[in-house]
Amino acid sequence: MNAIKTVGKSGQISLGKALAGMGFIMEELPDGDIILKRAVVVPMNERWLHEPAMKQRLAQADDWMRQNPPRETDLDELETKLIAGS
């Protein structure tokens, strides 16, 4: 879809409500053209979650959870195991 947008007096362009709240990377080319690319911002303190090694560990955890659905704990059995292990 192509559209012509005009920069207002405040220096802003309205892209429409469908894009409201989205982040963009603005790339200015040498000839003056501007490219907007949709982007997701990841906070610095959460960046480690997106590293390949952590993504692999999280995928393994997801697999484990699918293979081991939650079940009710038998507290008497757990207590017996804890006492036997002391």
PDB file of N, CA, C and O in Angstrom:
ATOM      1  N   MET A   1       0.850  -1.177   0.000  1.00  0.00           N
ATOM      2  CA  MET A   1       0.000   0.000   0.000  1.00  0.00           C
ATOM      3  C   MET A   1       0.893   1.236   0.000  1.00  0.00           C
ATOM      4  O   MET A   1       1.818   1.341   0.805  1.00  0.00           O
ATOM      5  N   ASN A   2       0.621   2.141  -0.877  1.00  0.00           N
ATOM      6  CA  ASN A   2       1.351   3.401  -0.928  1.00  0.00           C
ATOM      7  C   ASN A   2       0.433   4.521  -0.487  1.00  0.00           C
ATOM      8  O   ASN A   2      -0.766   4.514  -0.765  1.00  0.00           O
ATOM      9  N   ALA A   3       1.017   5.482   0.204  1.00  0.00           N
ATOM     10  CA  ALA A   3       0.257   6.649   0.633  1.00  0.00           C
ATOM     11  C   ALA A   3       1.201   7.840   0.658  1.00  0.00           C
ATOM     12  O   ALA A   3       2.404   7.687   0.868  1.00  0.00           O
ATOM     13  N   ILE A   4       0.663   8.989   0.448  1.00  0.00           N
ATOM     14  CA  ILE A   4       1.460  10.213   0.544  1.00  0.00           C
ATOM     15  C   ILE A   4       1.157  10.837   1.892  1.00  0.00           C
ATOM     16  O   ILE A   4      -0.001  11.071   2.239  1.00  0.00           O
ATOM     17  N   LYS A   5       2.204  11.102   2.643  1.00  0.00           N
ATOM     18  CA  LYS A   5       2.074  11.715   3.963  1.00  0.00           C
ATOM     19  C   LYS A   5       2.825  13.039   3.936  1.00  0.00           C
ATOM     20  O   LYS A   5       3.852  13.161   3.268  1.00  0.00           O
ATOM     21  N   THR A   6       2.320  14.017   4.652  1.00  0.00           N
ATOM     22  CA  THR A   6       2.949  15.329   4.728  1.00  0.00           C
ATOM     23  C   THR A   6       3.431  15.570   6.148  1.00  0.00           C
ATOM     24  O   THR A   6       2.706  15.327   7.113  1.00  0.00           O
ATOM     25  N   VAL A   7       4.652  16.046   6.264  1.00  0.00           N
ATOM     26  CA  VAL A   7       5.200  16.381   7.575  1.00  0.00           C
ATOM     27  C   VAL A   7       4.532  17.666   8.042  1.00  0.00           C
ATOM     28  O   VAL A   7       4.541  18.676   7.339  1.00  0.00           O
ATOM     29  N   GLY A   8       3.957  17.614   9.227  1.00  0.00           N
ATOM     30  CA  GLY A   8       3.289  18.784   9.781  1.00  0.00           C
ATOM     31  C   GLY A   8       4.289  19.798  10.331  1.00  0.00           C
ATOM     32  O   GLY A   8       5.499  19.568  10.325  1.00  0.00           O
ATOM     33  N   LYS A   9       3.757  20.920  10.805  1.00  0.00           N
ATOM     34  CA  LYS A   9       4.596  22.001  11.342  1.00  0.00           C
ATOM     35  C   LYS A   9       5.429  21.546  12.532  1.00  0.00           C
ATOM     36  O   LYS A   9       6.504  22.090  12.784  1.00  0.00           O
ATOM     37  N   SER A  10       4.940  20.556  13.262  1.00  0.00           N
ATOM     38  CA  SER A  10       5.668  20.060  14.436  1.00  0.00           C
ATOM     39  C   SER A  10       6.745  19.046  14.052  1.00  0.00           C
ATOM     40  O   SER A  10       7.482  18.564  14.913  1.00  0.00           O
ATOM     41  N   GLY A  11       6.838  18.719  12.746  1.00  0.00           N
ATOM     42  CA  GLY A  11       7.843  17.753  12.302  1.00  0.00           C
ATOM     43  C   GLY A  11       7.386  16.312  12.396  1.00  0.00           C
ATOM     44  O   GLY A  11       8.205  15.395  12.341  1.00  0.00           O
ATOM     45  N   GLN A  12       6.093  16.103  12.537  1.00  0.00           N
ATOM     46  CA  GLN A  12       5.579  14.748  12.710  1.00  0.00           C
ATOM     47  C   GLN A  12       4.771  14.294  11.501  1.00  0.00           C
ATOM     48  O   GLN A  12       4.203  15.101  10.765  1.00  0.00           O
ATOM     49  N   ILE A  13       4.738  12.969  11.321  1.00  0.00           N
ATOM     50  CA  ILE A  13       3.912  12.343  10.293  1.00  0.00           C
ATOM     51  C   ILE A  13       2.987  11.365  11.002  1.00  0.00           C
ATOM     52  O   ILE A  13       3.443  10.584  11.837  1.00  0.00           O
ATOM     53  N   SER A  14       1.718  11.391  10.689  1.00  0.00           N
ATOM     54  CA  SER A  14       0.775  10.434  11.262  1.00  0.00           C
ATOM     55  C   SER A  14       0.731   9.198  10.376  1.00  0.00           C
ATOM     56  O   SER A  14       0.489   9.292   9.172  1.00  0.00           O
ATOM     57  N   LEU A  15       0.967   8.041  10.980  1.00  0.00           N
ATOM     58  CA  LEU A  15       0.943   6.789  10.229  1.00  0.00           C
ATOM     59  C   LEU A  15      -0.379   6.049  10.392  1.00  0.00           C
ATOM     60  O   LEU A  15      -0.598   5.023   9.747  1.00  0.00           O
ATOM     61  N   GLY A  16      -1.247   6.549  11.230  1.00  0.00           N
ATOM     62  CA  GLY A  16      -2.552   5.931  11.425  1.00  0.00           C
ATOM     63  C   GLY A  16      -2.641   5.138  12.712  1.00  0.00           C
ATOM     64  O   GLY A  16      -1.632   4.730  13.287  1.00  0.00           O
ATOM     65  N   LYS A  17      -3.868   4.930  13.150  1.00  0.00           N
ATOM     66  CA  LYS A  17      -4.109   4.256  14.429  1.00  0.00           C
ATOM     67  C   LYS A  17      -3.637   2.801  14.436  1.00  0.00           C
ATOM     68  O   LYS A  17      -3.292   2.275  15.494  1.00  0.00           O
ATOM     69  N   ALA A  18      -3.615   2.147  13.283  1.00  0.00           N
ATOM     70  CA  ALA A  18      -3.206   0.739  13.225  1.00  0.00           C
ATOM     71  C   ALA A  18      -1.759   0.567  13.667  1.00  0.00           C
ATOM     72  O   ALA A  18      -1.384  -0.514  14.121  1.00  0.00           O
ATOM     73  N   LEU A  19      -0.945   1.597  13.547  1.00  0.00           N
ATOM     74  CA  LEU A  19       0.466   1.518  13.927  1.00  0.00           C
ATOM     75  C   LEU A  19       0.755   2.220  15.253  1.00  0.00           C
ATOM     76  O   LEU A  19       1.907   2.310  15.675  1.00  0.00           O
ATOM     77  N   ALA A  20      -0.284   2.712  15.898  1.00  0.00           N
ATOM     78  CA  ALA A  20      -0.099   3.430  17.164  1.00  0.00           C
ATOM     79  C   ALA A  20       0.577   2.533  18.194  1.00  0.00           C
ATOM     80  O   ALA A  20       0.184   1.380  18.372  1.00  0.00           O
ATOM     81  N   GLY A  21       1.575   3.052  18.859  1.00  0.00           N
ATOM     82  CA  GLY A  21       2.267   2.334  19.914  1.00  0.00           C
ATOM     83  C   GLY A  21       3.388   1.431  19.430  1.00  0.00           C
ATOM     84  O   GLY A  21       4.135   0.895  20.249  1.00  0.00           O
ATOM     85  N   MET A  22       3.528   1.245  18.122  1.00  0.00           N
ATOM     86  CA  MET A  22       4.602   0.390  17.595  1.00  0.00           C
ATOM     87  C   MET A  22       5.915   1.158  17.583  1.00  0.00           C
ATOM     88  O   MET A  22       5.938   2.385  17.476  1.00  0.00           O
ATOM     89  N   GLY A  23       7.001   0.411  17.694  1.00  0.00           N
ATOM     90  CA  GLY A  23       8.323   1.009  17.598  1.00  0.00           C
ATOM     91  C   GLY A  23       8.849   0.895  16.179  1.00  0.00           C
ATOM     92  O   GLY A  23       8.509  -0.042  15.457  1.00  0.00           O
ATOM     93  N   PHE A  24       9.670   1.841  15.783  1.00  0.00           N
ATOM     94  CA  PHE A  24      10.247   1.850  14.445  1.00  0.00           C
ATOM     95  C   PHE A  24      11.707   2.246  14.501  1.00  0.00           C
ATOM     96  O   PHE A  24      12.125   3.021  15.362  1.00  0.00           O
ATOM     97  N   ILE A  25      12.476   1.706  13.575  1.00  0.00           N
ATOM     98  CA  ILE A  25      13.832   2.169  13.336  1.00  0.00           C
ATOM     99  C   ILE A  25      13.738   3.083  12.113  1.00  0.00           C
ATOM    100  O   ILE A  25      13.182   2.703  11.082  1.00  0.00           O
ATOM    101  N   MET A  26      14.284   4.278  12.241  1.00  0.00           N
ATOM    102  CA  MET A  26      14.267   5.209  11.120  1.00  0.00           C
ATOM    103  C   MET A  26      15.652   5.241  10.492  1.00  0.00           C
ATOM    104  O   MET A  26      16.635   5.580  11.151  1.00  0.00           O
ATOM    105  N   GLU A  27      15.719   4.891   9.235  1.00  0.00           N
ATOM    106  CA  GLU A  27      16.989   4.882   8.512  1.00  0.00           C
ATOM    107  C   GLU A  27      16.950   5.990   7.465  1.00  0.00           C
ATOM    108  O   GLU A  27      16.088   6.001   6.586  1.00  0.00           O
ATOM    109  N   GLU A  28      17.883   6.909   7.571  1.00  0.00           N
ATOM    110  CA  GLU A  28      17.959   7.983   6.583  1.00  0.00           C
ATOM    111  C   GLU A  28      19.049   7.641   5.581  1.00  0.00           C
ATOM    112  O   GLU A  28      20.211   7.462   5.947  1.00  0.00           O
ATOM    113  N   LEU A  29      18.668   7.554   4.329  1.00  0.00           N
ATOM    114  CA  LEU A  29      19.599   7.191   3.268  1.00  0.00           C
ATOM    115  C   LEU A  29      20.369   8.425   2.788  1.00  0.00           C
ATOM    116  O   LEU A  29      19.927   9.556   2.993  1.00  0.00           O
ATOM    117  N   PRO A  30      21.522   8.201   2.148  1.00  0.00           N
ATOM    118  CA  PRO A  30      22.337   9.336   1.688  1.00  0.00           C
ATOM    119  C   PRO A  30      21.595  10.304   0.765  1.00  0.00           C
ATOM    120  O   PRO A  30      21.883  11.500   0.756  1.00  0.00           O
ATOM    121  N   ASP A  31      20.637   9.783  -0.013  1.00  0.00           N
ATOM    122  CA  ASP A  31      19.906  10.660  -0.929  1.00  0.00           C
ATOM    123  C   ASP A  31      18.756  11.411  -0.254  1.00  0.00           C
ATOM    124  O   ASP A  31      18.024  12.151  -0.912  1.00  0.00           O
ATOM    125  N   GLY A  32      18.598  11.218   1.067  1.00  0.00           N
ATOM    126  CA  GLY A  32      17.556  11.928   1.806  1.00  0.00           C
ATOM    127  C   GLY A  32      16.295  11.116   2.028  1.00  0.00           C
ATOM    128  O   GLY A  32      15.443  11.513   2.823  1.00  0.00           O
ATOM    129  N   ASP A  33      16.153   9.986   1.344  1.00  0.00           N
ATOM    130  CA  ASP A  33      14.988   9.135   1.576  1.00  0.00           C
ATOM    131  C   ASP A  33      15.055   8.564   2.988  1.00  0.00           C
ATOM    132  O   ASP A  33      16.131   8.413   3.567  1.00  0.00           O
ATOM    133  N   ILE A  34      13.894   8.256   3.519  1.00  0.00           N
ATOM    134  CA  ILE A  34      13.801   7.700   4.872  1.00  0.00           C
ATOM    135  C   ILE A  34      13.063   6.378   4.803  1.00  0.00           C
ATOM    136  O   ILE A  34      12.020   6.264   4.158  1.00  0.00           O
ATOM    137  N   ILE A  35      13.616   5.384   5.472  1.00  0.00           N
ATOM    138  CA  ILE A  35      12.971   4.070   5.563  1.00  0.00           C
ATOM    139  C   ILE A  35      12.595   3.830   7.019  1.00  0.00           C
ATOM    140  O   ILE A  35      13.426   3.976   7.915  1.00  0.00           O
ATOM    141  N   LEU A  36      11.336   3.461   7.248  1.00  0.00           N
ATOM    142  CA  LEU A  36      10.879   3.080   8.585  1.00  0.00           C
ATOM    143  C   LEU A  36      10.737   1.569   8.614  1.00  0.00           C
ATOM    144  O   LEU A  36      10.093   0.977   7.747  1.00  0.00           O
ATOM    145  N   LYS A  37      11.345   0.947   9.622  1.00  0.00           N
ATOM    146  CA  LYS A  37      11.240  -0.498   9.801  1.00  0.00           C
ATOM    147  C   LYS A  37      10.635  -0.758  11.174  1.00  0.00           C
ATOM    148  O   LYS A  37      11.099  -0.233  12.186  1.00  0.00           O
ATOM    149  N   ARG A  38       9.579  -1.589  11.187  1.00  0.00           N
ATOM    150  CA  ARG A  38       8.986  -1.938  12.481  1.00  0.00           C
ATOM    151  C   ARG A  38      10.032  -2.637  13.330  1.00  0.00           C
ATOM    152  O   ARG A  38      10.823  -3.433  12.824  1.00  0.00           O
ATOM    153  N   ALA A  39      10.034  -2.337  14.622  1.00  0.00           N
ATOM    154  CA  ALA A  39      11.043  -2.902  15.511  1.00  0.00           C
ATOM    155  C   ALA A  39      10.435  -3.206  16.869  1.00  0.00           C
ATOM    156  O   ALA A  39       9.441  -2.609  17.282  1.00  0.00           O
ATOM    157  N   VAL A  40      11.060  -4.148  17.543  1.00  0.00           N
ATOM    158  CA  VAL A  40      10.702  -4.481  18.917  1.00  0.00           C
ATOM    159  C   VAL A  40      11.877  -4.071  19.789  1.00  0.00           C
ATOM    160  O   VAL A  40      13.024  -4.410  19.500  1.00  0.00           O
ATOM    161  N   VAL A  41      11.588  -3.354  20.836  1.00  0.00           N
ATOM    162  CA  VAL A  41      12.637  -2.913  21.748  1.00  0.00           C
ATOM    163  C   VAL A  41      12.709  -3.904  22.902  1.00  0.00           C
ATOM    164  O   VAL A  41      11.695  -4.222  23.524  1.00  0.00           O
ATOM    165  N   VAL A  42      13.911  -4.387  23.181  1.00  0.00           N
ATOM    166  CA  VAL A  42      14.127  -5.313  24.291  1.00  0.00           C
ATOM    167  C   VAL A  42      14.916  -4.566  25.366  1.00  0.00           C
ATOM    168  O   VAL A  42      16.006  -4.067  25.086  1.00  0.00           O
ATOM    169  N   PRO A  43      14.396  -4.481  26.575  1.00  0.00           N
ATOM    170  CA  PRO A  43      15.139  -3.807  27.647  1.00  0.00           C
ATOM    171  C   PRO A  43      16.505  -4.466  27.856  1.00  0.00           C
ATOM    172  O   PRO A  43      16.635  -5.684  27.732  1.00  0.00           O
ATOM    173  N   MET A  44      17.503  -3.672  28.167  1.00  0.00           N
ATOM    174  CA  MET A  44      18.873  -4.170  28.343  1.00  0.00           C
ATOM    175  C   MET A  44      18.933  -5.317  29.359  1.00  0.00           C
ATOM    176  O   MET A  44      19.645  -6.299  29.148  1.00  0.00           O
ATOM    177  N   ASN A  45      18.183  -5.190  30.459  1.00  0.00           N
ATOM    178  CA  ASN A  45      18.271  -6.216  31.501  1.00  0.00           C
ATOM    179  C   ASN A  45      17.525  -7.502  31.133  1.00  0.00           C
ATOM    180  O   ASN A  45      17.567  -8.466  31.897  1.00  0.00           O
ATOM    181  N   GLU A  46      16.842  -7.540  29.978  1.00  0.00           N
ATOM    182  CA  GLU A  46      16.157  -8.746  29.523  1.00  0.00           C
ATOM    183  C   GLU A  46      16.799  -9.313  28.250  1.00  0.00           C
ATOM    184  O   GLU A  46      16.328 -10.312  27.705  1.00  0.00           O
ATOM    185  N   ARG A  47      17.854  -8.683  27.790  1.00  0.00           N
ATOM    186  CA  ARG A  47      18.503  -9.090  26.540  1.00  0.00           C
ATOM    187  C   ARG A  47      19.021 -10.522  26.610  1.00  0.00           C
ATOM    188  O   ARG A  47      19.005 -11.233  25.605  1.00  0.00           O
ATOM    189  N   TRP A  48      19.477 -10.952  27.780  1.00  0.00           N
ATOM    190  CA  TRP A  48      20.025 -12.303  27.952  1.00  0.00           C
ATOM    191  C   TRP A  48      19.010 -13.382  27.595  1.00  0.00           C
ATOM    192  O   TRP A  48      19.390 -14.486  27.203  1.00  0.00           O
ATOM    193  N   LEU A  49      17.714 -13.069  27.730  1.00  0.00           N
ATOM    194  CA  LEU A  49      16.675 -14.050  27.409  1.00  0.00           C
ATOM    195  C   LEU A  49      16.624 -14.379  25.919  1.00  0.00           C
ATOM    196  O   LEU A  49      16.086 -15.414  25.527  1.00  0.00           O
ATOM    197  N   HIS A  50      17.179 -13.507  25.096  1.00  0.00           N
ATOM    198  CA  HIS A  50      17.098 -13.670  23.653  1.00  0.00           C
ATOM    199  C   HIS A  50      18.396 -14.190  23.044  1.00  0.00           C
ATOM    200  O   HIS A  50      18.501 -14.307  21.823  1.00  0.00           O
ATOM    201  N   GLU A  51      19.378 -14.502  23.872  1.00  0.00           N
ATOM    202  CA  GLU A  51      20.627 -15.061  23.374  1.00  0.00           C
ATOM    203  C   GLU A  51      20.399 -16.528  22.999  1.00  0.00           C
ATOM    204  O   GLU A  51      19.603 -17.213  23.641  1.00  0.00           O
ATOM    205  N   PRO A  52      21.096 -17.015  21.958  1.00  0.00           N
ATOM    206  CA  PRO A  52      20.842 -18.379  21.464  1.00  0.00           C
ATOM    207  C   PRO A  52      20.914 -19.465  22.540  1.00  0.00           C
ATOM    208  O   PRO A  52      20.067 -20.358  22.565  1.00  0.00           O
ATOM    209  N   ALA A  53      21.906 -19.405  23.424  1.00  0.00           N
ATOM    210  CA  ALA A  53      22.033 -20.459  24.453  1.00  0.00           C
ATOM    211  C   ALA A  53      20.819 -20.453  25.380  1.00  0.00           C
ATOM    212  O   ALA A  53      20.312 -21.514  25.745  1.00  0.00           O
ATOM    213  N   MET A  54      20.351 -19.266  25.760  1.00  0.00           N
ATOM    214  CA  MET A  54      19.196 -19.195  26.659  1.00  0.00           C
ATOM    215  C   MET A  54      17.922 -19.603  25.928  1.00  0.00           C
ATOM    216  O   MET A  54      17.060 -20.255  26.516  1.00  0.00           O
ATOM    217  N   LYS A  55      17.789 -19.233  24.668  1.00  0.00           N
ATOM    218  CA  LYS A  55      16.614 -19.647  23.901  1.00  0.00           C
ATOM    219  C   LYS A  55      16.547 -21.175  23.821  1.00  0.00           C
ATOM    220  O   LYS A  55      15.466 -21.760  23.893  1.00  0.00           O
ATOM    221  N   GLN A  56      17.705 -21.810  23.671  1.00  0.00           N
ATOM    222  CA  GLN A  56      17.749 -23.271  23.632  1.00  0.00           C
ATOM    223  C   GLN A  56      17.329 -23.855  24.981  1.00  0.00           C
ATOM    224  O   GLN A  56      16.553 -24.809  25.029  1.00  0.00           O
ATOM    225  N   ARG A  57      17.834 -23.290  26.068  1.00  0.00           N
ATOM    226  CA  ARG A  57      17.467 -23.788  27.406  1.00  0.00           C
ATOM    227  C   ARG A  57      15.968 -23.596  27.664  1.00  0.00           C
ATOM    228  O   ARG A  57      15.322 -24.465  28.250  1.00  0.00           O
ATOM    229  N   LEU A  58      15.422 -22.469  27.229  1.00  0.00           N
ATOM    230  CA  LEU A  58      13.990 -22.226  27.417  1.00  0.00           C
ATOM    231  C   LEU A  58      13.162 -23.207  26.581  1.00  0.00           C
ATOM    232  O   LEU A  58      12.115 -23.672  27.030  1.00  0.00           O
ATOM    233  N   ALA A  59      13.626 -23.520  25.372  1.00  0.00           N
ATOM    234  CA  ALA A  59      12.927 -24.500  24.530  1.00  0.00           C
ATOM    235  C   ALA A  59      12.953 -25.873  25.200  1.00  0.00           C
ATOM    236  O   ALA A  59      11.960 -26.600  25.165  1.00  0.00           O
ATOM    237  N   GLN A  60      14.091 -26.233  25.815  1.00  0.00           N
ATOM    238  CA  GLN A  60      14.177 -27.510  26.533  1.00  0.00           C
ATOM    239  C   GLN A  60      13.223 -27.533  27.722  1.00  0.00           C
ATOM    240  O   GLN A  60      12.594 -28.553  28.001  1.00  0.00           O
ATOM    241  N   ALA A  61      13.118 -26.406  28.421  1.00  0.00           N
ATOM    242  CA  ALA A  61      12.193 -26.325  29.555  1.00  0.00           C
ATOM    243  C   ALA A  61      10.748 -26.476  29.080  1.00  0.00           C
ATOM    244  O   ALA A  61       9.942 -27.131  29.742  1.00  0.00           O
ATOM    245  N   ASP A  62      10.420 -25.875  27.940  1.00  0.00           N
ATOM    246  CA  ASP A  62       9.073 -26.028  27.373  1.00  0.00           C
ATOM    247  C   ASP A  62       8.786 -27.487  27.041  1.00  0.00           C
ATOM    248  O   ASP A  62       7.702 -27.996  27.328  1.00  0.00           O
ATOM    249  N   ASP A  63       9.771 -28.159  26.429  1.00  0.00           N
ATOM    250  CA  ASP A  63       9.600 -29.582  26.110  1.00  0.00           C
ATOM    251  C   ASP A  63       9.363 -30.394  27.374  1.00  0.00           C
ATOM    252  O   ASP A  63       8.473 -31.243  27.414  1.00  0.00           O
ATOM    253  N   TRP A  64      10.163 -30.132  28.410  1.00  0.00           N
ATOM    254  CA  TRP A  64      10.017 -30.855  29.676  1.00  0.00           C
ATOM    255  C   TRP A  64       8.625 -30.642  30.256  1.00  0.00           C
ATOM    256  O   TRP A  64       7.992 -31.585  30.730  1.00  0.00           O
ATOM    257  N   MET A  65       8.147 -29.387  30.215  1.00  0.00           N
ATOM    258  CA  MET A  65       6.816 -29.098  30.781  1.00  0.00           C
ATOM    259  C   MET A  65       5.716 -29.825  30.011  1.00  0.00           C
ATOM    260  O   MET A  65       4.745 -30.295  30.604  1.00  0.00           O
ATOM    261  N   ARG A  66       5.869 -29.917  28.676  1.00  0.00           N
ATOM    262  CA  ARG A  66       4.866 -30.647  27.884  1.00  0.00           C
ATOM    263  C   ARG A  66       4.871 -32.140  28.225  1.00  0.00           C
ATOM    264  O   ARG A  66       3.819 -32.779  28.230  1.00  0.00           O
ATOM    265  N   GLN A  67       6.046 -32.693  28.508  1.00  0.00           N
ATOM    266  CA  GLN A  67       6.160 -34.120  28.818  1.00  0.00           C
ATOM    267  C   GLN A  67       5.851 -34.428  30.289  1.00  0.00           C
ATOM    268  O   GLN A  67       5.636 -35.588  30.641  1.00  0.00           O
ATOM    269  N   ASN A  68       5.828 -33.420  31.135  1.00  0.00           N
ATOM    270  CA  ASN A  68       5.590 -33.607  32.571  1.00  0.00           C
ATOM    271  C   ASN A  68       4.509 -32.644  33.044  1.00  0.00           C
ATOM    272  O   ASN A  68       4.804 -31.649  33.706  1.00  0.00           O
ATOM    273  N   PRO A  69       3.260 -32.940  32.704  1.00  0.00           N
ATOM    274  CA  PRO A  69       2.186 -32.018  33.099  1.00  0.00           C
ATOM    275  C   PRO A  69       2.071 -31.928  34.620  1.00  0.00           C
ATOM    276  O   PRO A  69       2.426 -32.870  35.329  1.00  0.00           O
ATOM    277  N   PRO A  70       1.577 -30.803  35.115  1.00  0.00           N
ATOM    278  CA  PRO A  70       1.440 -30.656  36.569  1.00  0.00           C
ATOM    279  C   PRO A  70       0.487 -31.708  37.140  1.00  0.00           C
ATOM    280  O   PRO A  70      -0.485 -32.108  36.499  1.00  0.00           O
ATOM    281  N   ARG A  71       0.787 -32.134  38.338  1.00  0.00           N
ATOM    282  CA  ARG A  71      -0.098 -33.084  39.021  1.00  0.00           C
ATOM    283  C   ARG A  71      -0.080 -32.754  40.513  1.00  0.00           C
ATOM    284  O   ARG A  71       0.851 -32.127  41.020  1.00  0.00           O
ATOM    285  N   GLU A  72      -1.098 -33.179  41.177  1.00  0.00           N
ATOM    286  CA  GLU A  72      -1.216 -32.897  42.609  1.00  0.00           C
ATOM    287  C   GLU A  72      -0.156 -33.676  43.389  1.00  0.00           C
ATOM    288  O   GLU A  72       0.101 -34.849  43.117  1.00  0.00           O
ATOM    289  N   THR A  73       0.446 -33.007  44.353  1.00  0.00           N
ATOM    290  CA  THR A  73       1.473 -33.634  45.178  1.00  0.00           C
ATOM    291  C   THR A  73       0.825 -34.373  46.352  1.00  0.00           C
ATOM    292  O   THR A  73      -0.055 -33.838  47.027  1.00  0.00           O
ATOM    293  N   ASP A  74       1.269 -35.591  46.580  1.00  0.00           N
ATOM    294  CA  ASP A  74       0.835 -36.360  47.734  1.00  0.00           C
ATOM    295  C   ASP A  74       1.773 -35.963  48.876  1.00  0.00           C
ATOM    296  O   ASP A  74       2.917 -36.415  48.924  1.00  0.00           O
ATOM    297  N   LEU A  75       1.297 -35.127  49.788  1.00  0.00           N
ATOM    298  CA  LEU A  75       2.147 -34.583  50.846  1.00  0.00           C
ATOM    299  C   LEU A  75       2.648 -35.660  51.806  1.00  0.00           C
ATOM    300  O   LEU A  75       3.765 -35.568  52.314  1.00  0.00           O
ATOM    301  N   ASP A  76       1.834 -36.672  52.053  1.00  0.00           N
ATOM    302  CA  ASP A  76       2.285 -37.765  52.936  1.00  0.00           C
ATOM    303  C   ASP A  76       3.461 -38.513  52.296  1.00  0.00           C
ATOM    304  O   ASP A  76       4.443 -38.825  52.969  1.00  0.00           O
ATOM    305  N   GLU A  77       3.357 -38.794  51.010  1.00  0.00           N
ATOM    306  CA  GLU A  77       4.437 -39.484  50.295  1.00  0.00           C
ATOM    307  C   GLU A  77       5.700 -38.617  50.277  1.00  0.00           C
ATOM    308  O   GLU A  77       6.807 -39.122  50.460  1.00  0.00           O
ATOM    309  N   LEU A  78       5.529 -37.329  50.058  1.00  0.00           N
ATOM    310  CA  LEU A  78       6.665 -36.409  50.039  1.00  0.00           C
ATOM    311  C   LEU A  78       7.352 -36.369  51.404  1.00  0.00           C
ATOM    312  O   LEU A  78       8.580 -36.382  51.490  1.00  0.00           O
ATOM    313  N   GLU A  79       6.554 -36.319  52.461  1.00  0.00           N
ATOM    314  CA  GLU A  79       7.118 -36.304  53.811  1.00  0.00           C
ATOM    315  C   GLU A  79       7.909 -37.594  54.078  1.00  0.00           C
ATOM    316  O   GLU A  79       8.992 -37.545  54.660  1.00  0.00           O
ATOM    317  N   THR A  80       7.375 -38.734  53.660  1.00  0.00           N
ATOM    318  CA  THR A  80       8.058 -40.019  53.835  1.00  0.00           C
ATOM    319  C   THR A  80       9.399 -40.014  53.108  1.00  0.00           C
ATOM    320  O   THR A  80      10.400 -40.480  53.650  1.00  0.00           O
ATOM    321  N   LYS A  81       9.423 -39.486  51.874  1.00  0.00           N
ATOM    322  CA  LYS A  81      10.670 -39.425  51.099  1.00  0.00           C
ATOM    323  C   LYS A  81      11.680 -38.499  51.778  1.00  0.00           C
ATOM    324  O   LYS A  81      12.876 -38.790  51.805  1.00  0.00           O
ATOM    325  N   LEU A  82      11.195 -37.391  52.320  1.00  0.00           N
ATOM    326  CA  LEU A  82      12.098 -36.434  52.975  1.00  0.00           C
ATOM    327  C   LEU A  82      12.703 -37.031  54.244  1.00  0.00           C
ATOM    328  O   LEU A  82      13.893 -36.858  54.508  1.00  0.00           O
ATOM    329  N   ILE A  83      11.896 -37.724  55.019  1.00  0.00           N
ATOM    330  CA  ILE A  83      12.377 -38.349  56.256  1.00  0.00           C
ATOM    331  C   ILE A  83      13.376 -39.455  55.922  1.00  0.00           C
ATOM    332  O   ILE A  83      14.409 -39.586  56.579  1.00  0.00           O
ATOM    333  N   ALA A  84      13.062 -40.251  54.896  1.00  0.00           N
ATOM    334  CA  ALA A  84      13.943 -41.358  54.503  1.00  0.00           C
ATOM    335  C   ALA A  84      15.266 -40.831  53.972  1.00  0.00           C
ATOM    336  O   ALA A  84      16.292 -41.498  54.104  1.00  0.00           O
ATOM    337  N   GLY A  85      15.259 -39.657  53.381  1.00  0.00           N
ATOM    338  CA  GLY A  85      16.475 -39.094  52.812  1.00  0.00           C
ATOM    339  C   GLY A  85      17.347 -38.384  53.840  1.00  0.00           C
ATOM    340  O   GLY A  85      18.480 -38.022  53.521  1.00  0.00           O
ATOM    341  N   SER A  86      16.866 -38.173  55.052  1.00  0.00           N
ATOM    342  CA  SER A  86      17.653 -37.456  56.068  1.00  0.00           C
ATOM    343  C   SER A  86      18.745 -38.289  56.652  1.00  0.00           C
ATOM    344  O   SER A  86      19.485 -37.818  57.516  1.00  0.00           O
TER     345      SER A  86
END
